[in-house]
Amino acid sequence: MHQKFSIMMAIWTVLFCTASMAVTTNSAARADSAILLKLVSGKAVQGGLLVFQTKAGTKIILDGLELPVSADGLFVLGFHRDDVTPQELLAMDASGKTAKLTLTPEVRDWEIQRIDNLPTNMVTPPEAVITRIKKDIKNVKAARAVISDFDDVLKNGFVWPVWGRISGIYGAQRILNGKPRQPHYGIDIAAPSGVAVRAAGAGRVTMAMDLYFTGGTVIIDHGFGLNSTYSHLKDMYVRPGDRVTRGGVIGSVGSTGRSTGPHLDWRINWRHKRLDPLLIAGPLHPALPASRPK
């Protein structure tokens, strides 16, 4: 797994290339498409996030769903781990000019990660905690359903929330105590207990709560359907409603919930799509000051 992860780190820049476009051969139509649908960053790939630039006031529709557009004409969309179906992106400006894109997510290969020696009640929960788990799921969905007009992340992107060793990657099929479970939808970063965890981007806190599986959990709304999650925290220094800046301390590394040691499970979502933080923030690198503990 570590060898393949190293390869992923080495080629991450390749994944930040242009999405495939389906436009007419008419030169005027191509010009309209270039104005209305300009890719700023990202690629159509499983787990990927794409940022587009359009004209202010343009209507953007993705497979029948209208997407919010910032005052500066920026909008985002993402692909889930298992997305394979092409999606149609339509732009229409106030004058009636239109542009279309067909986005077909590139399919990736996924690792299998085996984790043993977990407490039995964390792999197969007892009936007594099922009600709590269902409530946790409901609360997390509500926290991630917030869609605001914050646009800092659209302009400035994400940074890594903590400095440490990558111990789990996005998309890996989890085998827990020998039992197949859901794939991992985040990046695990092993770090000493108590090390500061920082907000990967500016936004507003929508959850700061102790959950059964993920322990101390903070969720931040970054606007336009984007949110990030920080799990297994020892301490949480923020509350719902708090505004945070990129790199601001929100908690500390812990081993709460279902965990075999101190680490941060960091996740990024776009609406109900689970995204790959490695593709979005790039490789963990010493040059990222916000990701290093002080």
ABEGO torsion letter per residue (X at the ends): XAAAAAAAAAAAAAABBBBBBBBBABAAAAAAAAAABBBABEBBBBGBBBBBBBBBGBBBBBGGBBBBBBAAGBBBBBBBAABABBBBBBBBBAAGBBBBBBBBBBBBBBBBBBBBGBBAAAABBBAAAAAAAAAAAAAAAAAAABBBABAAAAAAEBBBABBEBBABBBGBBBBBGGBBBBBBABBBBBBBBGBBBBBABBEBBABBBBBAAAEBBBBBBAEGGBBBBBBGBABBABBBGBBBBBGBBABBBBABEBBAEBBBBBBBBBEABBBBAAAAAEBBBAABAAABBX
